[in-house]
């Protein structure tokens, strides 16, 4: 399993030139916009990266980043666990799915800022507020994907596996789980991005530490370069997690698609 994961990661790196080209185009567009707008409105990419490096060198970046990462990943882990369990339970029967679908709509329509206000009233301004807000914002994405995965599973294939005497454990792992993961992985990627965004927003409005609080300080000082440096820190972390970790794991877990073709 470890060797296959390593091979998948190497294969992704080999084919990652298109992703690198897309990022290069994005940075080029940023540079052109910075030249037109001027450094007061939009600093150049090199200035933002230089400021990011200075924050790292000064020992400021890691403490704030780790605080935000802890809150974002804690909320994401709660959303993933609760959303998967609830989605599986709701998707076991059609009646449960019909009851759960309006709940997904309501939760998706609830703005994260509303959850943040409620969390402030319930939990105060500690770590619980951003973690709860992240969980509430990411939960419906995971829950909805898990529910849809359960509803679209191939019941005939499962029945055939039972008819051939396959026990429940290999039946779940080899038949049910690959299909469910095909729905869950894109949702988990979206939920992870949502978790970081919501964590930074919650810190911006409620906390005295973390990347959100650092952005608030940069806003107060009208320091656009530092603000963009903190934004780059979040985006680079997301790119590293998604394309350096989640994508190779996804390729490994979805090898059955290649076999099916």
N, C-alpha and C positions, 0 to 999 in steps of 0.2 A: 504493500500500500504506500509506504514512504517513498520507494523508488518510483512508483507510478506518478505520485504527486510531484516529485522532482522533475520527471520527464515532462509532465504537463506544464510546469512552470517554465522550463527551458523552451518548450515549444511556443508558449505564449510570448516569451521574450523575443524569440526569433521572428514571430509574426507581429510584433508590437510596433513596427515602423509606422503603420497607419495612425495609431494612437499618438505617437510622437509627432507625426506631421500635423495632426489636428491641433495639438497643443502649441506647436510652433506657429501655426496660422493665428491662433488666439493671441499669442504674445505679440505677433506682428501687428494685428489689429489694435491691440492695446497701445503699442508704440506709436502708430499713426494717430490714434485719438489723442494721446498725450502731447504730440507735437502740435496738434491743432488747438487743444484746449489750454495748454500751458500747465506748469507744475503746481500752480495754486489749486486748480480743479482736479487734475489727474497727473500725478507724477509718473515718470517713465518706469518701465519694468525694471531696468537696472538699478534705479534709485530705490525701488521697493525691495528688491532682493538684497541690496546692500544694507538697508535698514534692518531687514530680517536677520542678516548675518551679524550685525552689530548687537541686536537684542540677544542673539544666541551667545555671542562672545562675552557680553556683559553679565551673563547668568540670569537674565530676566525671563527668557523665553520658556525654558523647561518647567519652572514651577507653575506658571500660569497655564501652560499647555496641559500639564498633567492633571491639574484641577479640573479643567474642562473635559479632558478625556475620561477621567473617572466618572464624572456626572453623566456625560453622554453615553458611555458604554454601560453604566449601571441601568439607566433608563431603557437603553436598547435591549439589554439582556432580559429585563423584566417584560418588556413588550413582546420579545421573541418567545419567551416561555409561556406567558399567559395567552398570547395570541394563537400560538400553535395548539396548545391544549384546548382552548375554547373552540377554535376552528374545527379541530378533529371531532370534538364532542357534538358540536352543532351539525357537522356534515355527515354524521352516521346515519341520520334519517332525514327524509324530505321534510317532515313536519318541523324538525329542529332547524333546518336551513331556512324554511319560510319564516319562522319566528325570529331568526337571527338577522336576516337581511335588512330589515328596517333599522336595527341597531347599528349595523355597519354604516348605513347612510347617515344616521344621526351623528355618529362619532367622527366620520370623515368631514361632515359639515361643521363641526365645532372648531372655531378658530383656536390655534395654540395660545393666543394672547388671552382668550377667555379662560382656558385651563390655568394659565399662569396667575390670573387674578384670583381664581378660586383656590389655587394652591397657596397663595400668599395668605389668604384668610384662614385656611385650614392649618397650614404647616409653618407659617412664619417665613423668615428670610434665610434659613439655613440651607443645607444641601438637599433637604427633602423637596423643596419647591422646584428647582430645576430638574431633579430626577423624576418627580411625579409628572411634570409638564412634558418631558421627553417621552416618558412611557405612554401618556395619554395621547400624544400626537402620533407616535409610531405604531401603537397597538392596532388601530383599525386597518392599517395597511397589511400587517402580518395576518391578522384575523381573517380579513376578506380573501387574501390569497390562499390561505390554508383551507378555508371553507370551500372555495371554488375548486381547489385541487381534490378535495374529498368528493365533491359532487360530480366531477368529471372522470373519476377513476373507472377503470375497466372492470366492472363487476363480473363479466363473463370470464375474463382471464383469471380472476380470483376464484371463481367457481370451478374452473378447470383445474387450478392448482389444488383445490380441496379434493376434487374427484380423483386426482392422482396420488392422494395421500400425503401431500406436503403439510408439515406441521405449521402452526401459526407463526412461529418465529421466522423461519426462512421465507414464509409466504409474505409476511410484512416487509422484511428486509429486501427481498428480491423482486417482489411484484408491486406492493403498495408504495413503498418509500421512494423509489426512483421517480414515479409519476408525481408524487407530492412535492418532492424537492424541485422538480422542474417548475412548479408554480411558486414555491417558497423562495428560491434563490433570488429572482428579480425583485420580489417584494422585500426581502431582507436587505438587498442593496439600497433600495429606495428608502427603507426605514432607517438604515444607518446614516444616509445623508441627511434625512429629516432630523435625526437625533442630534447631530452636530449643530445644525442650524438652530434648532429650538434651544439647545443648551446655551449657545452663545447669546441668543435673544434673551433668555431668562436671566443670564448673568448680567447682561447689559442693563436690565431694568431693576434687578433685585440684589445683586451680589457685590461684594467688595474685592473679590478675587476671581481669577479665571480670565480667559481671553475676552469674554464679553465686558468685564470690568475694565480691562486694558483698552478696549475699543472706546468705552465711555470716556476714559481719561484722554485718549487721543482726540475725541470729538470736542471735549471741553477746551483743549489747547489748540484746536483747529489744525492739528498735525495730520494732514492727509497721507503723508508718506508712511508714518507709523501705523495709521489705520489700515492702509493697504498691506503693510507687512504682516499684520496680525491676520488679515483675511487670507493672505498667501499661506500662512502657517496652517490654517484650517484646511484649505484646499489641497495642499500638498499631503497632509495627513490622510485625507479622504482618498486621494489618488493612490497613495501607497497601500492603504488597507484594501481598497477595492481591486486594484490591478496587480498588486503584489501578493495578495493572500486569497481573496475571495474568488477571483477569476480562475486561477489554477485549480482550486478545490472544486469549483463548478464544472470545469472541463473533465476532471477525474470522475465526479459523480454522475456526469451525463454521458459517459462512454457508451451506455446502452443505446443512445440515439444513433451512433455510428454503426453499431451492430445491426440495429433495426433497418438501416438503409441497405 
